[in-house]
Amino acid sequence: MILRRILPVMVATLLSACSAQPPSMGRNLDRRDTPHFDERVRQRFPVGSDESQLEAELRSEQFSIAEIHDPANRYRMSAVHEVNSVACREDWTIRWIAEEGKITGIEGRIRDICL
């Protein structure tokens, strides 16, 4: 009886975990294809682009944005979009630095974490 109540909830949870999609800049890329993701990020937001436009687009695509507090890191901002599946998680990360609201450096990376 309890199994009949729990099973549908578990199935729905697992299916929702598998339904997340990569960000639009990552569509049709393999999760191990960091060089092409990096290229797409740099084409979409080249050096000199407006930082506020970058942040607005990233928020609209469900990226979590945070400051990087590591003085050894050249980038000062990071945005991560997580795609979860049953056994793995993909982190689609964009890191950048800006001066006076203009991007002066940017990169994209994909990290695949599996249990």
C-alpha positions as CSV (number, residue, x, y, z in Angstrom):
1,M,0.0,0.0,0.0
2,I,2.8,2.4,0.9
3,L,4.7,1.4,-2.2
4,R,1.8,2.4,-4.3
5,R,1.9,5.9,-2.9
6,I,5.7,6.3,-2.9
7,L,6.5,4.8,-6.3
8,P,4.7,7.5,-8.4
9,V,6.4,10.2,-6.4
10,M,9.8,8.6,-7.0
11,V,9.2,8.2,-10.7
12,A,8.1,11.8,-11.1
13,T,11.1,13.0,-9.2
14,L,13.5,10.9,-11.3
15,L,11.9,12.1,-14.6
16,S,12.0,15.7,-13.6
17,A,15.7,15.4,-12.7
18,C,16.3,14.0,-16.2
19,S,14.4,16.7,-18.0
20,A,16.8,19.6,-17.5
21,Q,18.4,21.0,-20.6
22,P,21.7,22.6,-21.2
23,P,21.7,26.4,-21.7
24,S,20.9,27.6,-25.2
25,M,24.6,28.2,-26.0
26,G,25.2,24.6,-25.1
27,R,22.5,23.0,-27.2
28,N,23.6,20.2,-29.5
29,L,27.0,20.0,-27.8
30,D,28.3,16.9,-26.0
31,R,28.7,17.5,-22.3
32,R,32.5,16.9,-22.8
33,D,32.8,19.6,-25.5
34,T,34.3,22.5,-23.6
35,P,36.2,24.0,-26.5
36,H,33.1,24.5,-28.6
37,F,31.1,25.8,-25.6
38,D,33.9,28.2,-24.9
39,E,33.9,29.3,-28.5
40,R,30.1,29.9,-28.4
41,V,30.3,31.9,-25.2
42,R,33.1,34.1,-26.7
43,Q,31.1,34.7,-29.9
44,R,27.9,35.6,-28.0
45,F,29.7,37.9,-25.5
46,P,33.0,39.0,-27.0
47,V,35.4,41.3,-25.1
48,G,33.8,44.7,-25.0
49,S,30.2,43.4,-24.6
50,D,27.9,44.9,-22.0
51,E,28.2,43.0,-18.7
52,S,24.6,43.8,-17.6
53,Q,23.3,42.2,-20.9
54,L,25.4,39.1,-20.1
55,E,24.0,38.8,-16.6
56,A,20.4,39.4,-17.8
57,E,20.7,36.6,-20.4
58,L,22.3,34.2,-17.9
59,R,19.6,34.8,-15.3
60,S,16.9,34.2,-17.9
61,E,18.5,30.8,-18.6
62,Q,18.6,29.8,-15.0
63,F,22.3,30.4,-14.3
64,S,23.3,31.0,-10.7
65,I,25.6,34.0,-10.7
66,A,28.3,34.6,-8.0
67,E,31.4,36.6,-7.3
68,I,34.7,34.8,-7.3
69,H,36.7,35.7,-4.2
70,D,40.0,34.0,-5.1
71,P,42.7,36.6,-5.7
72,A,44.7,34.0,-7.8
73,N,41.8,33.7,-10.2
74,R,41.8,36.1,-13.1
75,Y,38.0,36.1,-13.4
76,R,35.8,37.9,-10.9
77,M,32.4,36.5,-11.7
78,S,31.0,33.0,-12.3
79,A,27.7,31.7,-13.6
80,V,26.7,28.0,-13.4
81,H,23.8,26.2,-15.0
82,E,23.4,22.7,-13.6
83,V,21.8,19.8,-15.5
84,N,21.0,16.9,-13.3
85,S,20.3,13.3,-14.3
86,V,20.0,10.2,-12.2
87,A,23.7,9.5,-11.8
88,C,25.4,12.6,-13.2
89,R,25.5,16.3,-13.1
90,E,26.7,18.7,-15.8
91,D,27.9,22.1,-14.7
92,W,27.8,24.6,-17.6
93,T,30.0,27.5,-16.3
94,I,30.7,30.9,-17.7
95,R,33.4,33.0,-15.9
96,W,34.3,36.6,-16.7
97,I,35.9,39.8,-15.7
98,A,34.7,43.3,-16.5
99,E,35.8,46.9,-16.1
100,E,33.3,49.8,-16.2
101,G,30.5,47.5,-17.2
102,K,32.4,46.0,-20.2
103,I,33.6,42.4,-20.5
104,T,37.4,42.3,-20.6
105,G,37.8,38.5,-20.4
106,I,35.4,35.6,-20.6
107,E,35.4,31.8,-20.9
108,G,33.0,28.8,-20.9
109,R,33.5,25.4,-19.4
110,I,31.6,22.2,-19.0
111,R,32.2,19.9,-16.1
112,D,30.7,16.4,-16.0
113,I,30.4,14.9,-12.5
114,C,29.2,11.3,-12.2
115,L,28.8,9.0,-9.2
